[in-house]
Structures are given as structure tokens and as C-alpha cells.
């Protein structure tokens, strides 16, 4: 009897324990999932996590973007809804492929990541295959698609294959007009074999006769010897290759099966990524094929049997810095050949592009010197370039003197004339400029003249008359010094002119699109100020919040040390806070994040209490 009772109790206890185990679900190790072996921020709301067969995948909401991590390593940074475009070399991979092979109808992408590479594939490409080794990467993109600005997964041309890239290529005879390879973190087991001679040979075998191969690399993962070796490996497989550097830390190799197909300076535009002219492409060119041969001379190849990508970088423990890359590539800089190229380029615009890049890439300033040395000092272009150099160094008075000298020598130059009157544009609008400046402004023609007349109309709030100038303003080319001024005038009338609610919303959307193209080409704080205005006109709450974030951060970063200017900045940030508090129907967590930083910036700019 006792034995039977004991047995019943044991069974009951066992069943209870099983029930507890069955219903127990341990909490996710969120701190571990956020952890990274690199010194990168792990802050932000976690929107997705998953444990896959080759990696853990996490998506964090950070600073108006989606930060994807695999095994704690940065995989992609994706623009969120309403956000202005962010400068990223990754966005250049497909444009560079299409510029090199304009007739491309088929594309293979190795590594989906955040899908940023596929956000603007031209309609001329009819087939897009993607090989991604980790299915959780695709799951993460699906789970967070409602947050992102562009979703490539909706593209009907897309076909995703879950497999290792080399295994997948072994299973097909398909050939492509362009293969874009962006396996991240080359020292890792899942990626290191995609940087070897054998993989390049395999890729070449899957290219059409006129196909191009594009390879992404990041300075953070290599040293000088590895860069030389990879360049040697590319040139061992492909007869022609070039190296581009669209941002300080991104390197992009563009290689082709036949030399006559490497045509990177065609004028096809990718305005979403800031690619509007041949100069925009040329300014990112770091080394042509001849230079790469010199750079890689006698460097050992990277092979499956001797894969230094997988071993040498990890052993060295030191990656190449942007400054080190500047020094290494300086002797091969193509800007030294301006004036000797078969494609005519505008040196003045190249100088303005380099000056803009110098804000985040100090090495661009030295390239301006190289550009100047390639020009005839007495040429019109030299006056433009040298004035831009002086302006970049903060000597605006000397720059104005040089422009005045150039204008005296080249009195028919609208470029020099506009640069001469630029400091007085506001006074021209108010009618208070000097007679000399007014006389010079009157000599401008075409879209430059439209900018001056439009400035006068905007100062008088004559929006309908400014609207009438829109076609002339739109004629401004990206290489013109007044292009951004023309865009801002086009934006102003769209935000200010009266009309029905639907018409104002439509014009606000048009203004946002124009500003985003301008931000992609030449980021400037004034563009974010107008973006706030445009988002209000469009009734785009998400864009209002993200524009406030960017504009507020820019104001704070540029705040001077003098208290009067700090006070003005603090008042402007306070106004942005008030505007932010009026926004409803959007992501509350994101609004609180923006509010928190604005409040921190206001406190930082407030006068210290006397002790």
C-alpha cells in the first residue's frame, strides 16, 4: 500500500516537472545578442533577432537607420522611412557595375545583407539573382520592411538562393552581365573563400563575354599588403580592373573580361546616390588599371591554399586607416591626369566635390592640390580650383580676390561671375548690394541669371512669380556653381505657394525628392533646414521627425564657442523641440529618441550656472 502510494506520488511529481519544462521558455540573451567584438555602439531598440545556421542576426534602430548585425559584426545600415539619404559606399556597387556595362540585363549579387545594394537597380536589368548563405538575414529584412525607406524584396525581378556562393555557382551554368560580390568580414569562415583567385575564376566563368565583376572591400578589414595582394589577384584573373573609393573606408574593384568594356565615365545618372555627372564618378576613382598593376607588382596572390585574407589580417590585428590609404594611393590619383583624358571634365566642379568630401575625408583636401597642379595656372579652371582651395582653408577674402582676378581675365565666365557675387546674394535679393556687384549680376545668363532673379522674388515672397522661373532654374546643371541655389529656390516656392491641400502635399513631396537628391550629392545643413519645411508641406510626419533629427544635430555640431551664437543655436533647437511635440501618428519611441538628444544638446549649449 505504501509502495503503491509512493509510486503514485513519484509519477505525479514527474508529470509536474515535465509540465514545468514544457512550459518554461528562457528569456532571450539580449545583452549577448547586442555584444560585438568591435568597438561599435550596441544602443538602440532591437527590432529583430534570430539565430541562424551560420550566424546570429540582429537589427537595431539607431540614429534614424536600421543597423543589421551578424554575430555582432556590422552588416548593413539601412535608411528608415522619412530619413534623408546617408552617404554609403555600398550604394555605389550596382551603379559602378552598370556604368561599366551599360547594356547589362542580368545581375548576380553575392550577399544580400540589408539589401541596400539593390535599392536602385535600373529597369534595363531584367533579372536579379541573389545568393545569401544565412536565411535569417532574409527573415530580418522581411520582419523590418515596414521601417525602411526602400524595400528591394518587393522587386519582382528578384530571385533569392539560400546557399554558399561557390556551391551555388557550381550548381548552375547561368552567365551574368554583372556580378557584384559583397561578402562582409573577409576573415570569417563564411566569407574568406570569396576573396581568393579560385572564386574570381569561378565568377569569371559565370560572366558573359562583356560582363563585369564588382568586389566590395572595407579598409577596416585589411592592411596594405592584403590590398596589394588582392589587387594582384584580381589582375591575374581579369585583364582590366579599376579601384574606386566612394567613401573614406570603402574600396570597390571593377573588373572586366575584356578591356574595352570598362567604361566608368558614361553619364548615366543615379541621382538617389549622388551620381549625376561623369565628374561624380571620376572623383571616386582611386586607381586605374595601369596604376593597379604598379600598386600590386610582385605581391603574392590570394588563393584557397594560401588565403592570407583569412589569416594575415587577424594575425596583424591592425587595419588600414583612411590616412594610410590616402598616402598609399596618392601617387596613382587620377586627378593628376585631368586635362589629358579623352572625356572632358569640369575641374571647378571636381574641386567643389572634393571640398565637400573633405568634411568627412580630410585626404580630399590634398587631392585638390593635386588637381590644381595638373592645370595651366592661367586657365579659367585654375582660378576656380585655386579659389576653392583657399575657401577650403578658410581664407575667403583671398578666394574672392582670386575670383576677381580670374573674372578680369575671363569676363565671359558665368562660373567665375557667380562665385564673385555669391557672398552678396542675400543683399542682391534685398536690393542693398553695391553697384559693382549689381552690375556683375546683371551680366549673368541662363539658369545663373534665374537664380539671381529668383532670389529677389523669394525675398519679396512673390511665390507665383518664382514658380514661373522653375523651368529656367531646373536648367542648372550639377556642375554649375549655382545648382544648389537653384534647387533651394525650386523648393521654396513649392513650400510657400498657396493652393489646395492636395496640391500643397504634392508639391511638398516634390520638394522632398529634390532635396534628397541634393543631400545625396552634396550634404549641407541648409538642405536639412529646408527638408523640415518640405516635410511639413507634404504632411509627412516621419520625414518631419527625421529632418528635425538631422537638422538639430547639424546645428549643434556647428555651434560656435561664442555665447551669442550658442544662444541662437539653443533657441533654434528649442523651436525644433516645440515642432517635434506637435507631431502625432508616428513612431513614439523614435520621437522620444529625437527629443532626448535635442534636450541634451540644449542643455549642453546653456550657460553654466555661476558657482
C-alpha positions as CSV (number, residue, x, y, z in Angstrom):
1,X,0.0,0.0,0.0
2,X,2.8,2.4,1.0
3,X,4.8,1.3,-2.0
4,X,1.8,2.0,-4.3
5,X,1.3,5.4,-2.7
6,X,5.0,6.3,-3.1
7,X,4.8,5.3,-6.8
8,X,1.8,7.5,-7.4
9,X,3.5,10.4,-5.8
10,X,6.6,9.9,-7.9
11,X,4.5,9.8,-11.0
12,X,2.7,13.0,-10.1
13,X,5.9,14.8,-9.3
14,X,7.5,13.6,-12.6
15,X,4.4,14.8,-14.6
16,X,4.5,18.2,-12.8
17,X,8.2,18.5,-13.6
18,X,7.6,17.6,-17.3
19,X,4.8,20.2,-17.4
20,X,7.2,22.8,-16.0
21,X,9.8,22.0,-18.5
22,X,7.3,22.0,-21.3
23,X,6.0,25.5,-20.4
24,X,9.4,27.0,-19.5
25,X,10.8,29.3,-22.1
26,X,14.1,31.1,-21.2
27,X,14.4,34.8,-21.9
28,X,16.5,35.7,-24.9
29,X,20.1,36.7,-24.1
30,X,19.6,40.2,-25.3
31,X,22.8,41.6,-23.9
32,X,24.8,38.8,-25.7
33,X,22.9,39.4,-28.9
34,X,23.9,43.1,-28.8
35,X,27.5,42.4,-28.0
36,X,30.2,42.9,-30.6
37,X,33.9,42.1,-30.8
38,X,34.3,45.5,-32.4
39,X,34.1,48.9,-30.6
40,X,30.7,49.9,-32.0
41,X,27.6,51.1,-30.4
42,X,25.1,48.5,-29.3
43,X,22.4,51.1,-28.3
44,X,19.0,51.3,-29.9
45,X,15.7,49.5,-29.9
46,X,16.1,45.8,-31.0
47,X,13.6,45.3,-33.8
48,X,14.6,41.7,-34.7
49,X,16.8,38.9,-33.6
50,X,17.3,35.4,-34.9
51,X,19.7,32.5,-34.5
52,X,20.5,31.0,-37.9
53,X,22.6,28.1,-39.1
54,X,25.7,30.3,-39.6
55,X,25.1,33.4,-37.6
56,X,23.0,35.3,-35.1
57,X,21.2,38.2,-36.8
58,X,20.1,41.4,-35.0
59,X,18.5,44.6,-36.3
60,X,18.8,47.7,-34.1
61,X,17.1,51.1,-34.7
62,X,20.0,53.6,-34.5
63,X,20.0,57.3,-35.4
64,X,17.3,57.1,-37.9
65,X,18.7,54.0,-39.6
66,X,18.4,50.2,-39.3
67,X,21.7,48.7,-38.2
68,X,21.9,45.0,-39.1
69,X,24.5,42.8,-37.2
70,X,25.6,39.3,-37.9
71,X,27.5,37.6,-35.0
72,X,27.8,41.1,-33.6
73,X,29.6,42.4,-36.7
74,X,28.1,45.3,-38.7
75,X,26.4,44.0,-41.8
76,X,24.4,46.9,-43.2
77,X,23.0,50.4,-42.4
78,X,19.5,50.9,-44.0
79,X,17.7,54.2,-44.4
80,X,14.4,54.3,-42.4
81,X,11.2,55.8,-43.6
82,X,11.3,59.6,-43.7
83,X,15.1,59.7,-43.4
84,X,17.4,61.7,-45.7
85,X,19.8,59.6,-47.7
86,X,23.1,58.7,-45.9
87,X,26.4,58.6,-47.7
88,X,27.5,55.0,-48.1
89,X,30.0,53.4,-50.5
90,X,27.9,50.2,-50.5
91,X,25.3,52.1,-52.6
92,X,27.8,52.6,-55.4
93,X,28.2,48.9,-56.2
94,X,25.4,48.4,-58.7
95,X,25.9,51.9,-60.3
96,X,29.5,51.2,-60.9
97,X,28.6,47.8,-62.5
98,X,26.0,49.5,-64.8
99,X,28.4,52.3,-65.7
100,X,31.0,49.8,-66.7
101,X,28.4,47.6,-68.6
102,X,25.5,49.9,-69.7
103,X,23.9,47.0,-71.6
104,X,23.6,44.7,-68.5
105,X,20.4,42.8,-68.4
106,X,21.3,40.2,-65.8
107,X,22.8,40.7,-62.3
108,X,24.1,38.4,-59.6
109,X,24.6,39.7,-56.1
110,X,26.6,37.7,-53.6
111,X,25.4,38.5,-50.1
112,X,22.1,40.2,-49.6
113,X,22.9,42.0,-46.3
114,X,20.4,44.8,-45.8
115,X,19.5,44.9,-49.5
116,X,20.9,48.4,-49.8
117,X,22.8,47.4,-53.0
118,X,19.5,46.6,-54.7
119,X,17.6,49.8,-53.8
120,X,18.0,51.4,-57.2
121,X,18.6,48.8,-59.9
122,X,17.8,50.3,-63.4
123,X,14.8,48.9,-65.2
124,X,17.2,47.8,-68.0
125,X,18.3,45.0,-65.8
126,X,15.7,42.3,-66.3
127,X,17.0,39.5,-64.0
128,X,18.4,39.8,-60.4
129,X,19.7,36.7,-58.7
130,X,20.9,36.9,-55.1
131,X,23.0,34.3,-53.2
132,X,22.7,34.6,-49.4
133,X,24.2,32.0,-47.1
134,X,22.1,32.9,-44.0
135,X,18.3,32.6,-44.3
136,X,17.9,34.6,-41.1
137,X,19.3,37.6,-43.0
138,X,16.3,37.5,-45.3
139,X,14.0,36.9,-42.4
140,X,15.4,40.1,-40.7
141,X,14.7,42.1,-43.8
142,X,11.2,40.8,-44.1
143,X,10.5,41.5,-40.4
144,X,11.7,45.1,-40.5
145,X,10.5,46.1,-44.0
146,X,7.8,48.4,-42.6
147,X,10.5,50.6,-41.1
148,X,12.7,51.0,-44.1
149,X,12.5,53.7,-46.8
150,X,13.0,51.3,-49.8
151,X,12.3,47.6,-49.8
152,X,14.1,45.7,-52.6
153,X,12.3,42.5,-51.6
154,X,9.2,43.8,-53.4
155,X,11.1,43.8,-56.7
156,X,9.6,41.2,-59.0
157,X,12.9,40.6,-60.8
158,X,14.4,39.3,-57.6
159,X,15.3,35.6,-57.1
160,X,17.0,34.6,-53.8
161,X,19.1,31.4,-53.5
162,X,20.0,30.3,-50.0
163,X,23.4,28.7,-50.3
164,X,27.1,29.3,-50.1
165,X,28.1,31.3,-53.2
166,X,30.7,28.9,-54.5
167,X,28.4,25.9,-54.0
168,X,25.5,27.8,-55.7
169,X,27.7,28.7,-58.7
170,X,28.8,25.1,-59.0
171,X,25.1,24.1,-59.5
172,X,24.4,26.4,-62.4
173,X,25.6,27.2,-65.9
174,X,23.9,30.6,-65.9
175,X,26.0,33.6,-67.0
176,X,25.5,37.2,-65.9
177,X,26.3,40.6,-67.4
178,X,27.4,41.8,-63.9
179,X,28.4,40.0,-60.7
180,X,28.5,42.1,-57.6
181,X,30.2,40.5,-54.6
182,X,29.9,42.0,-51.1
183,X,30.7,39.2,-48.6
184,X,31.3,41.0,-45.3
185,X,34.1,40.4,-42.8
186,X,36.5,38.7,-45.1
187,X,38.5,36.9,-42.3
188,X,35.4,34.9,-41.3
189,X,34.9,31.3,-42.4
190,X,31.7,32.1,-44.4
191,X,33.4,34.9,-46.4
192,X,37.2,34.4,-46.7
193,X,36.9,31.9,-49.5
194,X,35.1,34.5,-51.6
195,X,38.2,36.6,-51.9
196,X,40.5,34.1,-53.5
197,X,41.8,33.5,-57.0
198,X,39.7,30.4,-57.3
199,X,36.5,32.3,-56.6
200,X,37.4,35.0,-59.0
201,X,38.0,32.4,-61.7
202,X,34.6,30.9,-60.9
203,X,33.0,34.3,-61.2
204,X,34.7,35.0,-64.5
205,X,33.3,31.7,-65.8
206,X,29.8,32.9,-65.0
207,X,30.2,36.2,-66.7
208,X,29.0,37.0,-70.3
209,X,31.7,37.9,-72.8
210,X,31.3,41.6,-72.0
211,X,30.4,41.1,-68.3
212,X,31.9,42.9,-65.3
213,X,32.8,41.8,-61.8
214,X,32.5,44.2,-58.9
215,X,34.1,43.5,-55.5
216,X,33.4,45.4,-52.3
217,X,36.1,45.7,-49.6
218,X,36.4,47.7,-46.4
219,X,39.7,49.3,-45.2
220,X,38.8,48.2,-41.6
221,X,39.4,44.6,-42.6
222,X,42.7,44.7,-44.5
223,X,46.2,46.1,-44.3
224,X,48.4,47.5,-47.1
225,X,49.9,44.1,-48.0
226,X,46.5,42.5,-48.3
227,X,45.3,45.3,-50.5
228,X,48.3,44.9,-52.8
229,X,47.7,41.1,-52.9
230,X,44.1,41.3,-53.7
231,X,44.8,43.8,-56.5
232,X,47.3,41.3,-57.9
233,X,44.8,38.5,-57.6
234,X,42.1,40.5,-59.5
235,X,44.5,41.4,-62.3
236,X,45.7,37.8,-62.5
237,X,42.1,36.8,-63.4
238,X,40.8,39.8,-65.3
239,X,42.7,41.8,-68.0
240,X,41.3,45.1,-66.8
241,X,40.4,46.5,-63.4
242,X,39.9,49.8,-61.6
243,X,39.7,50.8,-58.0
244,X,37.1,53.2,-56.7
245,X,36.8,54.8,-53.2
246,X,33.3,56.3,-52.8
247,X,33.8,56.9,-49.1
248,X,37.0,57.0,-47.0
249,X,36.6,53.4,-45.8
250,X,35.0,51.7,-48.9
251,X,37.0,50.2,-51.7
252,X,35.3,48.9,-54.9
253,X,37.1,46.9,-57.6
254,X,35.5,46.9,-61.0
255,X,37.0,44.3,-63.3
256,X,36.1,43.1,-66.8
257,X,36.7,40.1,-69.1
258,X,37.6,42.5,-71.9
259,X,39.4,45.8,-71.5
260,X,37.2,47.7,-74.0
261,X,34.2,47.2,-71.8
262,X,35.5,49.1,-68.8
263,X,33.7,52.4,-69.4
264,X,33.2,54.1,-66.0
265,X,32.7,57.7,-67.1
266,X,29.5,57.4,-69.1
267,X,27.0,60.0,-68.0
268,X,24.1,57.7,-66.9
269,X,22.8,59.1,-63.7
270,X,21.9,57.6,-60.3
271,X,20.7,60.7,-58.6
272,X,19.4,58.8,-55.5
273,X,23.1,58.0,-54.7
274,X,24.5,61.4,-55.7
275,X,25.8,60.2,-59.1
276,X,24.7,62.9,-61.6
277,X,27.7,63.6,-63.8
278,X,30.9,61.9,-65.1
279,X,32.8,64.0,-62.5
280,X,30.9,62.4,-59.7
281,X,32.3,59.0,-60.8
282,X,35.7,60.3,-61.6
283,X,36.3,61.9,-58.2
284,X,35.8,58.5,-56.6
285,X,38.3,56.8,-58.9
286,X,41.4,55.9,-56.8
287,X,43.5,53.9,-59.3
288,X,43.1,52.9,-63.0
289,X,44.3,49.6,-64.4
290,X,47.8,50.8,-65.0
291,X,48.1,52.1,-61.5
292,X,46.8,48.9,-60.0
293,X,49.5,47.0,-61.9
294,X,52.1,49.2,-60.3
295,X,50.5,49.0,-56.9
296,X,50.3,45.2,-56.9
297,X,53.7,44.5,-58.5
298,X,55.3,41.3,-57.1
299,X,52.5,40.9,-54.4
300,X,51.6,37.3,-53.6
301,X,48.3,36.1,-54.9
302,X,45.4,35.1,-52.5
303,X,44.5,31.5,-53.2
304,X,42.5,28.8,-51.5
305,X,45.7,27.1,-50.4
306,X,47.3,30.4,-49.2
307,X,44.4,32.5,-48.1
308,X,46.0,35.5,-46.5
309,X,42.7,37.3,-46.3
310,X,41.6,34.7,-43.7
311,X,44.8,34.7,-41.7
312,X,47.1,37.7,-42.2
313,X,44.6,40.4,-41.1
314,X,43.7,38.6,-38.0
315,X,47.3,38.0,-37.1
316,X,48.3,41.6,-37.7
317,X,45.5,42.9,-35.6
318,X,45.8,46.3,-37.3
319,X,43.7,47.5,-40.2
320,X,44.5,50.2,-42.7
321,X,43.4,53.7,-41.7
322,X,41.9,56.2,-44.1
323,X,45.1,58.3,-43.8
324,X,47.3,55.3,-44.6
325,X,45.1,54.6,-47.7
326,X,45.4,58.3,-48.7
327,X,49.2,58.0,-48.6
328,X,49.3,54.7,-50.4
329,X,47.0,55.8,-53.3
330,X,48.2,59.4,-53.7
331,X,50.9,58.6,-56.3
332,X,48.2,57.0,-58.5
333,X,45.5,59.6,-58.1
334,X,43.8,60.0,-61.5
335,X,43.0,63.7,-60.9
336,X,46.7,64.3,-61.8
337,X,45.6,63.4,-65.4
338,X,42.8,65.9,-65.7
339,X,43.2,67.7,-69.0
340,X,44.7,64.7,-70.6
341,X,41.6,62.5,-70.6
342,X,39.5,61.6,-73.6
343,X,36.4,62.6,-71.6
344,X,36.3,66.4,-70.9
345,X,35.7,67.1,-67.2
346,X,34.9,70.3,-65.3
347,X,37.9,70.9,-62.9
348,X,35.9,73.5,-61.0
349,X,33.2,71.1,-60.2
350,X,35.7,68.4,-59.3
351,X,37.2,70.9,-56.8
352,X,33.8,71.6,-55.3
353,X,33.1,67.9,-55.0
354,X,36.5,67.3,-53.3
355,X,35.8,70.3,-50.9
356,X,32.5,68.7,-50.0
357,X,34.1,65.3,-49.4
358,X,36.8,67.0,-47.2
359,X,34.2,67.5,-44.5
360,X,34.3,63.8,-43.7
361,X,37.5,62.8,-45.5
362,X,40.4,65.1,-44.8
363,X,42.5,63.4,-47.5
364,X,40.3,65.1,-50.2
365,X,41.9,68.4,-49.4
366,X,45.3,67.1,-50.6
367,X,43.7,65.9,-53.8
368,X,42.6,69.4,-54.5
369,X,46.3,70.4,-54.5
370,X,47.0,67.5,-57.0
371,X,44.1,68.8,-59.2
372,X,45.5,72.3,-59.2
373,X,49.0,71.1,-60.1
374,X,47.5,69.4,-63.2
375,X,46.1,72.7,-64.6
376,X,47.5,75.6,-66.5
377,X,47.8,78.3,-63.8
378,X,46.4,80.9,-66.2
379,X,43.3,78.9,-67.2
380,X,39.8,79.7,-66.1
381,X,39.6,76.3,-64.4
382,X,42.7,77.0,-62.4
383,X,41.2,80.2,-61.0
384,X,38.1,78.2,-59.9
385,X,40.1,75.4,-58.4
386,X,42.5,77.6,-56.5
387,X,39.7,79.8,-55.2
388,X,38.0,76.6,-53.9
389,X,41.3,75.6,-52.2
390,X,41.5,79.0,-50.4
391,X,37.9,78.7,-49.4
392,X,38.5,75.2,-48.0
393,X,41.4,76.6,-46.0
394,X,39.1,79.3,-44.5
395,X,40.7,82.2,-46.4
396,X,37.5,83.6,-48.1
397,X,38.9,87.1,-48.7
398,X,41.9,85.7,-50.7
399,X,39.5,83.4,-52.6
400,X,37.4,86.4,-53.6
401,X,40.5,88.4,-54.7
402,X,41.5,85.4,-56.9
403,X,38.0,85.1,-58.4
404,X,38.0,88.8,-59.2
405,X,41.4,88.4,-61.0
406,X,40.0,85.5,-62.9
407,X,36.9,87.4,-63.9
408,X,39.0,90.3,-65.2
409,X,40.8,87.8,-67.4
410,X,37.8,85.8,-68.4
411,X,34.9,88.4,-68.4
412,X,32.5,86.0,-70.2
413,X,32.7,83.3,-67.5
414,X,29.4,82.8,-65.7
415,X,31.1,80.4,-63.3
416,X,33.6,83.0,-62.0
417,X,31.0,85.7,-62.1
418,X,28.5,83.8,-60.0
419,X,31.3,82.9,-57.5
420,X,32.1,86.6,-57.3
421,X,28.6,87.6,-56.4
422,X,27.7,84.6,-54.2
423,X,28.7,86.3,-50.9
424,X,26.2,89.1,-51.8
425,X,23.3,87.1,-53.0
426,X,21.2,87.9,-49.9
427,X,21.9,91.7,-50.3
428,X,21.1,91.4,-54.0
429,X,17.7,89.9,-53.0
430,X,17.1,92.9,-50.7
431,X,18.4,95.4,-53.3
432,X,21.2,96.6,-51.0
433,X,24.2,95.2,-52.9
434,X,26.9,97.5,-54.2
435,X,26.7,98.9,-57.7
436,X,29.7,96.8,-58.8
437,X,28.0,93.5,-57.6
438,X,24.7,94.5,-59.1
439,X,26.3,95.3,-62.4
440,X,28.1,91.9,-62.4
441,X,24.9,90.1,-61.5
442,X,23.1,91.7,-64.4
443,X,25.6,90.1,-66.8
444,X,24.7,86.5,-65.8
445,X,22.8,84.4,-68.3
446,X,20.6,81.4,-68.3
447,X,20.0,79.5,-65.1
448,X,22.5,81.6,-63.2
449,X,20.5,84.7,-64.1
450,X,17.4,82.8,-63.0
451,X,18.9,82.2,-59.6
452,X,19.6,85.9,-59.1
453,X,16.1,86.9,-60.2
454,X,14.6,84.1,-58.1
455,X,16.5,85.3,-55.0
456,X,14.9,88.8,-55.4
457,X,11.4,87.2,-55.8
458,X,11.9,85.0,-52.8
459,X,12.9,87.9,-50.6
460,X,9.7,89.7,-51.7
461,X,7.7,86.5,-51.2
462,X,6.4,86.6,-54.7
463,X,5.9,82.8,-54.9
464,X,3.8,82.7,-58.1
465,X,6.4,84.7,-60.0
466,X,9.2,82.4,-58.6
467,X,7.1,79.4,-59.7
468,X,7.2,80.9,-63.2
469,X,11.0,80.7,-63.2
470,X,11.0,77.0,-62.3
471,X,11.9,75.7,-65.8
472,X,14.9,78.1,-66.0
473,X,16.0,77.1,-62.5
474,X,15.7,73.4,-63.5
475,X,18.1,74.0,-66.4
476,X,21.0,74.4,-63.9
477,X,23.5,71.5,-64.3
478,X,25.0,69.7,-61.4
479,X,28.4,71.0,-62.5
480,X,27.2,74.7,-62.2
481,X,28.3,76.5,-59.0
482,X,24.7,77.7,-58.6
483,X,23.0,74.3,-58.8
484,X,22.1,74.1,-55.0
485,X,20.9,77.7,-55.0
486,X,18.6,76.8,-57.9
487,X,17.3,73.7,-56.1
488,X,16.6,75.7,-52.9
489,X,14.6,78.3,-54.9
490,X,12.6,75.5,-56.5
491,X,11.9,74.1,-53.1
492,X,10.9,77.4,-51.6
493,X,8.0,78.2,-53.9
494,X,6.7,74.6,-53.6
495,X,6.5,75.0,-49.8
496,X,5.2,78.5,-49.8
497,X,2.8,79.0,-52.7
498,X,-0.9,78.8,-51.8
499,X,-3.1,76.0,-53.2
500,X,-5.4,73.2,-52.3
501,X,-4.3,70.7,-49.6
502,X,-3.7,68.0,-52.2
503,X,-1.6,70.4,-54.3
504,X,0.5,71.5,-51.3
505,X,1.1,67.9,-50.3
506,X,2.1,67.0,-53.8
507,X,4.5,70.0,-54.0
508,X,5.9,69.1,-50.6
509,X,6.7,65.6,-51.8
510,X,8.3,67.0,-54.9
511,X,10.4,69.3,-52.7
512,X,11.5,66.4,-50.5
513,X,12.6,64.3,-53.5
514,X,14.6,67.3,-54.9
515,X,16.3,67.8,-51.5
516,X,17.1,64.2,-51.1
517,X,18.9,64.1,-54.4
518,X,20.8,67.2,-53.3
519,X,21.7,65.7,-49.9
520,X,23.0,62.6,-51.7
521,X,25.2,64.7,-53.9
522,X,26.4,67.5,-51.6
523,X,25.2,67.2,-47.9
524,X,24.8,70.6,-46.3
525,X,23.0,71.8,-43.2
526,X,20.8,74.3,-45.2
527,X,19.3,71.3,-47.1
528,X,18.1,69.8,-43.8
529,X,16.5,73.1,-42.8
530,X,14.5,73.1,-46.0
531,X,13.8,69.5,-45.6
532,X,11.9,70.2,-42.4
533,X,9.8,72.8,-44.3
534,X,9.2,70.4,-47.2
535,X,8.1,67.6,-44.9
536,X,5.6,69.9,-43.2
537,X,4.2,70.9,-46.5
538,X,3.9,67.3,-47.5
539,X,2.3,66.3,-44.1
540,X,5.0,63.6,-43.9
541,X,5.3,63.1,-40.1
542,X,8.1,60.5,-40.4
543,X,10.1,62.9,-42.6
544,X,9.5,65.8,-40.2
545,X,10.9,63.8,-37.3
546,X,13.9,62.6,-39.2
547,X,14.6,66.0,-40.7
548,X,14.5,67.6,-37.2
549,X,16.9,64.9,-36.1
550,X,19.4,65.7,-38.9
551,X,19.0,69.5,-38.8
552,X,19.2,69.7,-35.0
553,X,22.3,67.6,-34.9
554,X,23.9,69.7,-37.6
555,X,23.1,72.9,-35.8
556,X,24.6,71.6,-32.6
557,X,27.7,70.3,-34.3
558,X,28.3,73.6,-36.0
559,X,27.6,75.7,-32.9
560,X,30.4,78.2,-32.3
561,X,32.0,78.7,-28.9
562,X,31.0,82.3,-28.6
563,X,27.9,82.7,-26.4
564,X,25.8,84.9,-28.7
565,X,25.9,82.2,-31.4
566,X,25.4,79.4,-28.9
567,X,22.3,81.2,-27.7
568,X,20.9,81.5,-31.2
569,X,21.6,77.8,-31.8
570,X,19.9,76.9,-28.4
571,X,16.9,78.9,-29.4
572,X,16.7,77.2,-32.8
573,X,16.9,73.8,-31.1
574,X,14.2,74.8,-28.7
575,X,12.0,75.7,-31.7
576,X,12.6,72.3,-33.2
577,X,11.6,70.7,-29.9
578,X,8.3,72.6,-30.0
579,X,7.7,71.4,-33.5
580,X,8.5,67.9,-32.6
581,X,6.0,67.9,-29.8
582,X,3.3,68.7,-32.4
583,X,3.9,65.5,-34.3
584,X,1.4,62.7,-33.9
585,X,0.7,59.4,-35.6
586,X,4.3,58.3,-35.9
587,X,6.7,56.0,-34.1
588,X,6.6,57.2,-30.5
589,X,9.8,55.6,-29.5
590,X,11.6,57.3,-32.3
591,X,10.1,60.7,-31.3
592,X,11.3,60.2,-27.8
593,X,14.8,59.4,-29.0
594,X,14.9,62.6,-31.1
595,X,13.5,64.6,-28.2
596,X,16.1,63.2,-25.8
597,X,19.0,64.2,-28.0
598,X,17.7,67.7,-28.7
599,X,17.2,68.2,-24.9
600,X,20.8,67.1,-24.3
601,X,22.1,69.5,-26.9
602,X,20.0,72.4,-25.5
603,X,21.5,71.7,-22.0
604,X,25.0,71.5,-23.4
605,X,24.6,74.9,-25.0
606,X,23.0,76.6,-21.9
607,X,25.2,78.9,-19.9
608,X,26.8,77.3,-16.9
609,X,25.3,78.3,-13.5
610,X,27.7,80.5,-11.6
611,X,29.2,78.8,-8.6
